[in-house]
């Protein structure tokens, strides 16, 4: 079983901690410890060296900026705050991202993906080379090798699988791309991501997949196809 991603959230507002907790549960495979007391939270971070820290900025007695300056150098942290005026200072402290409250699940997911890339995880929400996405109220685990292509459909991503069924998840295409290992997937159009291993043939106008699906190539993604041609011709 893959190790849990260990996270700490520090915020003096219990409701804010509950939102982070809810979002972490939606992602799955996360062990989260929450602290309303920033000093206690800092002590735990120093002691346990978690993978990711979510850190509010304006708190009683001490600011998140002061805490960030005291974190171990290797700590990967994300600011969560209602105040935009701290954004520049936050990035100067090498924060992975800056979540402006109230933030959506998709925005949280994007920040979390950035954090995982920084700490060396190849994918977001991975268990044994799977991604986990939300369909209705259920978490669906999809093996990477079972993904044929993904289509953007009015605020959803429709995941077409080699096994035949499709998954509809309320997640933007750009966010689902952040979940996938880029060495195995390619965006060919504003509405399509394809599995590289499932490409049977391609041109500047379209890509043909192993199931005979013909997908268009967007003009702004033509360079990606050109790079693919170079890789193939170099074999």
C-alpha positions in Angstrom: 0.0 0.0 0.0 1.3 3.4 -0.9 2.3 5.7 1.9 -0.2 8.4 2.9 0.7 12.0 2.0 1.2 13.6 5.4 -0.2 17.2 5.8 -0.6 19.8 8.5 -3.1 22.7 8.4 -2.6 25.7 10.6 -5.4 28.2 10.9 -7.1 29.9 13.9 -10.5 29.6 12.2 -12.0 26.1 12.8 -14.3 26.5 9.7 -11.3 27.1 7.5 -9.7 23.9 8.8 -12.9 22.0 8.2 -12.9 23.1 4.5 -9.3 22.0 4.0 -10.2 18.7 5.8 -13.2 18.2 3.4 -11.1 18.9 0.3 -8.3 16.5 1.5 -10.9 13.8 2.0 -12.2 14.3 -1.5 -8.7 13.9 -2.9 -7.9 10.8 -0.7 -4.7 9.2 0.4 -4.0 12.1 2.8 -3.3 12.1 6.5 -4.2 15.6 7.8 -3.5 17.1 11.2 -5.2 20.4 12.0 -4.2 23.1 14.4 -6.0 26.3 15.6 -3.0 27.1 17.8 -0.2 28.3 15.3 2.6 27.8 17.8 1.6 24.2 18.5 1.2 23.6 14.8 4.7 25.0 14.2 6.1 22.6 16.8 4.5 19.6 15.2 5.8 20.6 11.8 9.3 20.9 13.2 9.0 17.5 14.9 7.2 15.5 12.3 8.4 17.1 9.0 5.1 16.6 7.1 5.0 16.5 3.3 2.8 19.6 2.9 1.7 22.4 5.2 -1.4 24.6 4.7 -0.8 27.9 6.5 -3.1 30.8 7.2 -1.5 34.3 7.4 -3.5 36.5 9.7 -3.7 34.7 13.1 -3.9 35.9 16.7 -0.4 36.4 18.2 1.7 35.4 15.2 1.3 35.6 11.5 1.7 32.9 9.0 4.5 34.8 7.4 6.4 34.6 10.7 5.7 30.9 11.0 6.9 30.3 7.4 10.2 32.0 8.1 10.7 29.5 11.0 9.8 26.4 9.0 12.5 23.9 8.2 14.1 24.8 4.9 12.8 21.7 3.1 9.2 22.3 4.2 6.7 22.5 1.3 3.9 24.9 2.2 0.8 26.6 0.7 -0.6 29.9 2.1 -4.4 30.0 2.6 -5.6 33.5 3.4 -8.4 36.0 2.8 -5.9 38.8 2.2 -4.4 39.3 -1.2 -2.0 42.0 0.0 0.4 39.3 1.3 0.7 37.4 -2.0 4.1 38.9 -3.0 5.6 38.5 0.4 4.3 34.9 0.5 6.0 34.0 -2.7 9.2 35.6 -1.5 9.2 33.0 1.3 9.0 30.3 -1.4 5.4 29.2 -0.9 4.3 26.7 -3.5 1.0 28.5 -4.0 -1.3 31.2 -2.5 -4.9 30.2 -2.0 -7.2 33.2 -1.7 -10.2 32.4 0.6 -12.8 31.3 -0.2 -11.2 29.0 -2.7 -12.8 26.2 -4.7 -12.0 22.5 -4.6 -10.5 22.7 -8.2 -8.2 25.6 -7.1 -7.2 23.6 -4.0 -6.5 20.6 -6.1 -4.3 22.6 -8.5 -2.2 24.0 -5.5 -2.0 20.5 -4.1 -0.7 19.2 -7.4 2.0 21.8 -7.5 3.1 20.8 -4.0 3.3 17.2 -5.0 5.5 18.0 -8.0 7.8 20.0 -5.7 8.2 17.2 -3.2 8.8 14.6 -5.9 5.5 12.9 -6.4 4.8 12.2 -10.1 1.1 12.4 -9.9 -1.7 13.8 -7.8 -4.0 11.3 -6.2 -2.0 8.2 -7.2 -2.3 4.7 -5.9 -0.4 2.0 -7.9 -0.4 4.2 -11.0 -4.0 5.2 -10.8 -5.7 8.5 -10.6 -8.8 9.1 -8.4 -11.5 11.4 -9.6 -14.9 12.3 -8.3 -18.0 11.2 -10.2 -21.2 12.4 -8.6 -20.6 11.5 -4.9 -18.2 8.6 -5.5 -14.4 8.4 -5.8 -13.4 6.4 -8.9 -10.0 4.9 -9.2 -8.8 4.7 -12.8 -5.6 2.9 -13.8 -3.3 5.1 -15.9 -3.0 2.4 -18.6 -6.8 2.2 -18.9 -7.1 5.9 -20.0 -7.5 6.2 -23.8 -8.3 10.0 -24.0 -10.0 12.7 -22.1 -12.5 15.3 -23.5 -13.6 18.6 -22.0 -17.4 18.8 -22.0 -19.0 21.9 -20.5 -17.1 22.1 -17.2 -16.6 18.4 -17.0 -13.9 16.0 -18.1 -15.1 12.9 -19.9 -12.6 10.1 -19.5 -12.7 7.4 -22.2 -11.3 4.1 -21.0 -9.7 1.2 -22.9 -12.0 -1.1 -20.9 -15.0 0.6 -22.6 -16.9 2.7 -20.0 -16.6 6.4 -19.6 -16.2 8.5 -16.4 -17.7 12.0 -16.2 -16.0 14.2 -13.5 -16.6 17.8 -12.6 -13.0 18.8 -13.0 -11.4 21.1 -15.6 -9.3 19.6 -18.3 -6.2 21.6 -17.3 -6.6 20.4 -13.7 -6.9 16.7 -14.7 -3.8 17.2 -16.9 -1.9 18.2 -13.7 -2.8 14.8 -12.3 -1.3 12.8 -15.1 2.4 12.0 -15.8 3.3 14.2 -18.8 5.6 11.6 -20.2 2.5 9.4 -20.9 -0.1 12.0 -21.9 -0.3 14.7 -24.5 -2.7 17.7 -24.9 -3.6 18.0 -28.6 -6.5 20.4 -28.5 -8.2 22.7 -26.0 -10.7 19.9 -25.6 -8.6 16.8 -25.7 -5.8 15.0 -23.9 -4.6 11.6 -25.3 -2.5 8.8 -24.0 0.7 8.7 -26.0 0.9 4.9 -25.9 -2.6 4.7 -27.5 -1.7 6.9 -30.6 -1.8 4.7 -33.7 -1.1 7.5 -36.3 -1.1 11.3 -36.5 -0.9 14.3 -38.8 -1.0 18.0 -38.3 -4.8 17.9 -38.4 -5.7 14.8 -36.4 -4.6 12.0 -34.1 -5.9 8.4 -34.6 -6.0 6.3 -31.5 -5.9 2.5 -31.0 -9.7 2.2 -30.9 -10.0 4.1 -34.3 -11.1 7.4 -32.6 -10.1 10.4 -34.7 -9.4 13.5 -32.7 -8.6 17.0 -34.0 -5.3 18.7 -33.4 -5.6 22.3 -32.3 -3.4 24.9 -34.0 -1.8 26.0 -30.7 -0.9 22.4 -30.0 0.7 21.6 -33.4 4.2 22.0 -31.9 3.5 19.1 -29.6 2.7 16.9 -32.5 5.8 18.1 -34.3 7.8 17.0 -31.2 6.1 13.7 -31.3 7.2 13.3 -35.0 10.7 14.0 -34.0 10.6 11.4 -31.3 9.2 8.8 -33.7 11.6 9.6 -36.5 14.5 9.4 -34.1 13.8 5.8 -33.1 
